[in-house]
């Protein structure tokens, strides 16, 4: 049910013909209210795609009534003509759904630098509007897939309300081929400020800490819409927890579907002086191609972990650092620890634990290994 | 002749048995003076190898009489016992060459986290001392190779003096498997301050702008020794220019021998507001796995260039950015430019030109593509 699990939402996914494969490529999600509260976060990349430029303005007032998403083209670096296509999409959605264009968010994903086919897209929007249904979540989740191998949906139940969501992306806020698009919906009775607070708290510890390949997309969008249809006003902490759980689950699904990846790697830093420093250290390891290639080779190469830690500005003493992989403390006090022979890296999950021995802060960043398949997929994409 | 091109230097390279391959693995370079001036730069990684910890202290006074280098083991993360091996090496060099141990720099390269065989290393040092010769530069350059496929040497002539050098590394200050070790020698009559100024100016625009894979080694060392044996005091600008030319040539040799690389990529940023911002933008592109994989695939994917530029804090307007690849302006004003069909990426050299249209500063960063061979070499190294 995902994005239509919450009362007050309808969705649809249709085939507009934007994708050469002929698979579904236009999704529409509508909030029928009675509430209209919303919040969104967008890519921090300064070279933003046209739909992001549009949507940042559309969602700024905390009111979103509908979101239209297309795969088959990112509409990025397509200039003023591309922005006009985004604008026209919003206007058409507004007309067929009966809302203001300024309350319509637009998301696109696919190849960049190529114009979207406006007539095909507009026909798709008309079809999607006609297909809107209270059980349309799965169809919408399917229509936003690009290189995703599975549709990504989740639901979290509150006390009389739910939060549901769908995502696409084979990577993350630093995705591989693929932009990350996430639409969340809730029937909790919350205002825009509550949506914003919950969404920012949730993304900070979930999507923002998923770093598949260090490359940040131009189109990333996470949108939360609240219909209030349950009539229940949730406790703020409970609402934030539910939104966070939904984001965490979707983020983990993104990681497990990362293009070409052989391993999912959780890099946990403990006893850091601050949470920011814990994130800095974990992210540095997550971005080490040498370390990621070693994991692909089932090589518990803790020296490459320490080398990555050493490039950060976090507080730590190199001579006392400890590192464990999958439970074995292979580095102690900056030197060799227990034998690496006991470490099995055949499984999909790898856990790296880094003890900075400085303070009480902790953080985990998730990444994938660097594989032949990653190089293949990303060298052969547009050609 | 390389490191023995300058008068006043002797060198040797011998086989100590540190490498399973049985190839030469210990090099020694001695400055016979009359001058003893020197300068060095070391990795900024905070997890430094034992030889770096030693050498930083040894070279701090601007006097270096000899440098001993070994391949077959990095002596990094080997704890106090590893430091003792480095210390003993310096003491032994001092004894057999007849200098103070505090004037001996030690460099090591190879696997990290494994102890060096001290008896083998010491026997190698004795052999190297016995083999020291005024034409020993090539033998020394060969003995420091690890995954290098060719020895790297260069000479630059001044007016009555020369600067020569040798390097090892299949990568850079951000090397792949391999640490970068560089020894430069000159017979110019310069003091330690002149050495330091010239070396810092040279490395800033050469080795510091070579970014093969973004991973910084724990052992990187660049050492310049001056014998003064020519009796000629060079003009400071001419000396800096010669040291820079030597560093540039060695850096280019490192790039061309980068592990698994298919392409050498020069990323040139023009019309930046500041040189630092030009470097930031170029380095961001150099570290984009997506872009580097695209180059491997002969795909002129300018969108990935813009996406990488967009993650920086440099001053620029995304709507006016221009990007050229191998002379074709494929992106103009943040959108599509000339057809990519005219771009041939079959050759080894790729030139990316990014016009920020902000100011007058420029910088070039060199990198390599991301290939199957890179993943293979770095996933199969220690296992």
Interface residues (C-beta under 8 A of the other chain):
Chain A: X44 X45 X46 X47 X48 X76 X77 X78 X79 X82 X111 X112 X113 X114 X176 X177 X213 X214 X215 X216 X217 X218 X287 X288 X289 X290 X293 X294 X296 X297 X298 X299 X301 X302 X303 X304 X306 X307 X308 X309 X310 X311 X312 X316 X318 X321 X331 X333 X334 X335 X336 X370 X371 X372 X374 X375 X376 X378 X379 X380 X381 X382 X383
Chain B: X44 X45 X46 X47 X48 X76 X77 X78 X79 X82 X111 X112 X113 X114 X176 X177 X213 X214 X215 X216 X217 X218 X287 X288 X289 X290 X293 X294 X296 X297 X298 X299 X301 X302 X303 X304 X306 X307 X308 X309 X310 X311 X312 X316 X318 X321 X331 X333 X334 X335 X336 X370 X371 X372 X374 X375 X376 X378 X379 X380 X381 X382 X383
